[in-house]
Every structure is written in C-alpha cells, then in structure tokens.
Amino acid sequence: MLQRMDILTTKEAAELLRVTVRTVKVKASAGEIPARKVGQGWRFSREALLRYIEGDKPETVEVTTRTVRRG
C-alpha cells in the first residue's frame, strides 16, 4: 500500500529527477514520465519515477478533462 511520502508533488518529482518543475510538467503532459493528473495538478509515484530513471518505459498515462459548471 502506498504511503503519503510515496506520492510526490510536481516540485518533489522535479527534485528527485533533478530537473525543473516546468520540465516535469511538460514530460508528464506528453506521457513521457509516469504521472497521474489529479484535479489541476500532477502526482507522481516515487517508485514509478525510480523505475523510469532505471530505464523502464513509463506506465500508460490517462489524462481526462472534465468540465464542471458552477452556479
């Protein structure tokens, strides 16, 4: 089971990969690194990123957009 520290924010993922936050966002959006879109932000599995660094292909990324009408 994943613990809270196993799920990284964009900033934490950038620090782990030693790249900029912008690079992480671009690569996540392109499906080049393993990521999940949560609300308007991205979340990353520490384990999946470490596998990516080791040379494994990223997991399939599913990005969906949902329009919410208010008022």
N, C-alpha and C positions, 0 to 999 in steps of 0.2 A: 504494500500500500504506500502511496506517495505521501510524504510528509511536506509540511509547508515549505521547508527550505529546498525541497526538490523541484519546486515550481519557481521559475525565475521571471522577473520583470524584464522589459527590454533593456533597461540600464544594466541589470545584473548579467544578462546574457552577453551584452557588449563587453563587460569587464571580463567575463570568462573567456570569450573569444579574442579579446584584446583588439577590438575594432571599435569604430564609433557607433553610437546609437543609430544614426542615420543608416549606416551600412547594415545593421541588424534589421531595421525596418524594411529596407529595400529587398534584402535577401529573403526575409520572411514573406513579404508580399508576392515575390516571384516564385515561392515554393522551393527556394534553394537551400534553406535550412529548416529543420523540423520545428514547427510552431503551430499554435492554435490562436485564432482570433477570439478574444473574449471582450464583448462589448466593443469599445473603440480601440482597445489596446491589444497587445500581443502577450502571450505567455509561452514559456519555454520549459521543457523538461531538461533538468541538468543532465540526466543520464543520456537522453537522446542527443543533446549537444556534444557530449563527450564522445559518443559513438560517431557522430558526424566528424569530429576532429580526427578520429582514428581512421576515417576514410569510408565509413558506411554511407550509403545513399540516404538522403532524408526520407522520413516517412511521408506518406501522402498527406498533403495539406488540403483541408477542405475549408474554403472561405465562403461564407454566405453573407449576404446583405439583407437586412430586414428593415423595412420602413415602419416606423411607429408614428401614428398620428395622435396628436395630443389636442385636447380641448374641444 
